Amino acid sequence: MDIENLRREYTGDGLRRKDLAGHPVDQFAHWFTQAQQAELLDPNAMVVATVGSDGQPAARNVLLKGYDKNGFLFYTNLESRKANQIQQNNKVALLFTWLPLNRQIKVEGSAEKLSAAESLKYFLSRPKESQWAAWASKQSHKISSRQLLEEKFFEMKEKFSKGEVPLPSFWGGYRVRPHKIEFWQGRENRLHDRFVYSLEKDQQWTIERLAP
Protein backbone atom coordinates (compact mmCIF):
# COMPACT_ATOMS: atom_id res chain seq x y z
CA MET A 1 0.00 0.00 0.00
CA ASP A 2 1.28 3.45 -0.95
CA ILE A 3 0.87 5.18 2.42
CA GLU A 4 2.51 8.39 1.22
CA ASN A 5 -0.41 9.04 -1.11
CA LEU A 6 -3.11 7.96 1.31
CA ARG A 7 -5.01 11.19 1.89
CA ARG A 8 -8.33 12.92 1.38
CA GLU A 9 -9.46 16.50 1.12
CA TYR A 10 -11.27 18.01 4.09
CA THR A 11 -14.40 19.85 3.02
CA GLY A 12 -17.30 21.50 4.78
CA ASP A 13 -18.08 24.60 6.76
CA GLY A 14 -15.25 26.40 8.46
CA LEU A 15 -14.94 27.64 12.02
CA ARG A 16 -15.09 31.39 12.64
CA ARG A 17 -14.22 33.33 15.77
CA LYS A 18 -17.64 35.01 15.90
CA ASP A 19 -19.36 31.62 15.98
CA LEU A 20 -17.51 30.37 19.07
CA ALA A 21 -19.10 30.23 22.52
CA GLY A 22 -17.47 32.32 25.22
CA HIS A 23 -16.75 29.27 27.38
CA PRO A 24 -14.99 26.21 25.89
CA VAL A 25 -17.30 23.71 27.60
CA ASP A 26 -20.29 25.39 25.94
CA GLN A 27 -18.50 25.04 22.62
CA PHE A 28 -17.68 21.41 23.44
CA ALA A 29 -21.35 20.76 24.26
CA HIS A 30 -22.39 22.19 20.89
CA TRP A 31 -19.94 20.01 18.95
CA PHE A 32 -20.66 16.94 21.06
CA THR A 33 -24.39 17.30 20.38
CA GLN A 34 -23.67 17.51 16.66
CA ALA A 35 -21.49 14.37 16.87
CA GLN A 36 -24.40 12.54 18.53
CA GLN A 37 -26.89 13.83 15.98
CA ALA A 38 -24.59 12.59 13.20
CA GLU A 39 -24.89 9.14 14.82
CA LEU A 40 -21.14 8.68 14.97
CA LEU A 41 -19.88 5.46 16.50
CA ASP A 42 -18.93 6.08 20.14
CA PRO A 43 -18.95 9.90 20.03
CA ASN A 44 -17.85 9.91 23.69
CA ALA A 45 -14.67 7.93 22.97
CA MET A 46 -11.56 9.91 23.84
CA VAL A 47 -7.84 9.29 24.06
CA VAL A 48 -6.36 9.83 27.52
CA ALA A 49 -2.64 10.57 27.44
CA THR A 50 -0.51 10.31 30.58
CA VAL A 51 3.21 10.37 31.36
CA GLY A 52 5.05 7.88 33.54
CA SER A 53 7.84 8.55 36.01
CA ASP A 54 10.32 7.59 33.27
CA GLY A 55 9.00 10.39 31.03
CA GLN A 56 7.42 7.93 28.59
CA PRO A 57 3.99 9.06 27.36
CA ALA A 58 1.18 6.51 27.14
CA ALA A 59 -2.21 6.84 25.47
CA ARG A 60 -5.39 4.81 25.35
CA ASN A 61 -9.06 5.19 24.46
CA VAL A 62 -11.65 5.47 27.24
CA LEU A 63 -15.24 6.70 27.32
CA LEU A 64 -16.26 10.13 28.53
CA LYS A 65 -18.93 9.67 31.19
CA GLY A 66 -19.85 13.24 32.02
CA TYR A 67 -18.75 16.83 31.66
CA ASP A 68 -19.52 20.29 32.94
CA LYS A 69 -17.59 23.52 33.47
CA ASN A 70 -15.55 21.82 36.19
CA GLY A 71 -14.15 19.21 33.83
CA PHE A 72 -14.44 15.91 31.99
CA LEU A 73 -15.15 12.60 33.76
CA PHE A 74 -13.96 9.05 33.14
CA TYR A 75 -13.74 5.89 35.23
CA THR A 76 -11.12 3.16 35.53
CA ASN A 77 -9.36 0.65 37.72
CA LEU A 78 -7.35 2.69 40.24
CA GLU A 79 -4.50 0.17 40.06
CA SER A 80 -4.19 0.38 36.27
CA ARG A 81 -1.22 1.84 34.45
CA LYS A 82 -3.03 5.08 33.70
CA ALA A 83 -4.07 5.51 37.33
CA ASN A 84 -0.52 4.87 38.57
CA GLN A 85 0.81 7.42 36.11
CA ILE A 86 -1.79 9.99 37.15
CA GLN A 87 -0.78 9.47 40.76
CA GLN A 88 2.82 10.28 39.82
CA ASN A 89 1.96 13.12 37.45
CA ASN A 90 -1.63 14.38 37.25
CA LYS A 91 -1.08 16.41 34.08
CA VAL A 92 -3.01 14.72 31.29
CA ALA A 93 -4.33 15.35 27.79
CA LEU A 94 -7.58 14.25 26.15
CA LEU A 95 -8.33 13.94 22.45
CA PHE A 96 -11.71 13.58 20.77
CA THR A 97 -11.54 12.67 17.08
CA TRP A 98 -14.67 12.87 14.93
CA LEU A 99 -13.34 12.18 11.44
CA PRO A 100 -16.70 12.11 9.60
CA LEU A 101 -17.15 15.72 10.76
CA ASN A 102 -13.49 16.62 10.11
CA ARG A 103 -13.14 17.66 13.74
CA GLN A 104 -10.84 17.21 16.70
CA ILE A 105 -10.94 18.59 20.23
CA LYS A 106 -7.76 18.61 22.31
CA VAL A 107 -7.89 19.13 26.07
CA GLU A 108 -4.95 19.78 28.40
CA GLY A 109 -5.45 19.79 32.15
CA SER A 110 -4.95 18.08 35.47
CA ALA A 111 -6.72 14.97 36.74
CA GLU A 112 -8.17 14.66 40.21
CA LYS A 113 -9.75 11.58 41.76
CA LEU A 114 -13.50 11.63 42.27
CA SER A 115 -14.99 10.95 45.68
CA ALA A 116 -16.14 7.44 46.55
CA ALA A 117 -19.73 8.71 46.55
CA GLU A 118 -19.40 10.06 43.00
CA SER A 119 -17.78 6.84 41.80
CA LEU A 120 -20.41 4.67 43.51
CA LYS A 121 -23.25 6.60 41.90
CA TYR A 122 -21.87 5.89 38.44
CA PHE A 123 -20.80 2.32 39.27
CA LEU A 124 -24.34 1.38 40.28
CA SER A 125 -25.66 2.73 36.97
CA ARG A 126 -23.49 0.30 34.96
CA PRO A 127 -24.83 -3.02 33.64
CA LYS A 128 -24.30 -5.90 36.07
CA GLU A 129 -21.89 -7.52 33.62
CA SER A 130 -19.66 -4.44 33.71
CA GLN A 131 -19.78 -4.40 37.50
CA TRP A 132 -18.70 -8.05 37.68
CA ALA A 133 -15.95 -7.37 35.14
CA ALA A 134 -14.60 -4.53 37.27
CA TRP A 135 -14.15 -6.97 40.14
CA ALA A 136 -12.71 -9.70 37.91
CA SER A 137 -10.04 -7.76 36.04
CA LYS A 138 -6.74 -6.54 37.49
CA GLN A 139 -6.42 -3.99 34.73
CA SER A 140 -2.98 -3.64 33.11
CA HIS A 141 -1.55 -6.56 35.13
CA LYS A 142 -0.18 -9.63 33.34
CA ILE A 143 -2.36 -12.74 33.21
CA SER A 144 -1.44 -16.21 31.97
CA SER A 145 -4.61 -16.92 30.00
CA ARG A 146 -8.04 -15.63 29.05
CA GLN A 147 -9.53 -18.69 30.70
CA LEU A 148 -8.43 -17.43 34.11
CA LEU A 149 -10.03 -14.06 33.41
CA GLU A 150 -13.31 -15.67 32.41
CA GLU A 151 -13.25 -17.97 35.43
CA LYS A 152 -12.81 -14.93 37.68
CA PHE A 153 -15.69 -13.20 35.93
CA PHE A 154 -18.06 -16.12 36.56
CA GLU A 155 -16.81 -16.33 40.12
CA MET A 156 -17.80 -12.69 40.65
CA LYS A 157 -21.12 -13.29 38.89
CA GLU A 158 -21.88 -16.09 41.34
CA LYS A 159 -20.65 -14.11 44.33
CA PHE A 160 -22.74 -11.04 43.55
CA SER A 161 -25.73 -12.74 41.94
CA LYS A 162 -28.10 -11.34 44.54
CA GLY A 163 -28.45 -7.70 45.51
CA GLU A 164 -26.27 -4.73 44.61
CA VAL A 165 -22.65 -5.20 43.60
CA PRO A 166 -20.41 -3.23 45.98
CA LEU A 167 -17.98 -0.65 44.67
CA PRO A 168 -14.47 -2.15 44.50
CA SER A 169 -11.94 -0.22 46.57
CA PHE A 170 -9.65 -0.25 43.53
CA TRP A 171 -12.16 1.29 41.10
CA GLY A 172 -13.19 4.91 40.66
CA GLY A 173 -13.24 8.00 38.52
CA TYR A 174 -11.28 11.09 37.59
CA ARG A 175 -12.20 14.63 36.71
CA VAL A 176 -9.90 16.34 34.23
CA ARG A 177 -9.93 20.06 34.96
CA PRO A 178 -8.93 21.80 31.73
CA HIS A 179 -6.67 24.81 31.36
CA LYS A 180 -6.49 24.64 27.56
CA ILE A 181 -8.99 23.36 24.99
CA GLU A 182 -8.42 23.48 21.24
CA PHE A 183 -11.08 23.08 18.55
CA TRP A 184 -9.83 21.86 15.16
CA GLN A 185 -11.94 21.99 12.00
CA GLY A 186 -10.53 20.45 8.83
CA ARG A 187 -10.52 22.70 5.76
CA GLU A 188 -9.51 22.52 2.11
CA ASN A 189 -5.83 22.56 1.12
CA ARG A 190 -4.81 21.72 4.71
CA LEU A 191 -5.64 25.30 5.74
CA HIS A 192 -7.50 24.08 8.80
CA ASP A 193 -9.26 26.28 11.35
CA ARG A 194 -7.84 26.03 14.87
CA PHE A 195 -8.97 27.98 17.92
CA VAL A 196 -7.54 27.51 21.39
CA TYR A 197 -9.16 28.55 24.67
CA SER A 198 -6.65 29.24 27.46
CA LEU A 199 -7.53 29.69 31.14
CA GLU A 200 -5.84 32.77 32.58
CA LYS A 201 -4.88 33.49 36.20
CA ASP A 202 -8.10 35.46 36.72
CA GLN A 203 -10.03 32.30 35.74
CA GLN A 204 -11.19 33.90 32.50
CA TRP A 205 -10.86 32.15 29.15
CA THR A 206 -9.10 33.78 26.22
CA ILE A 207 -9.54 32.63 22.62
CA GLU A 208 -6.85 32.73 19.92
CA ARG A 209 -6.62 31.42 16.38
CA LEU A 210 -3.68 29.11 15.61
CA ALA A 211 -2.01 28.49 12.27
CA PRO A 212 -2.72 25.03 10.90
Order of alpha helices (4+ residues) and beta strands (2+ residues): alpha-beta-beta-beta-beta-alpha-beta-beta-alpha-alpha-alpha-beta-beta-beta
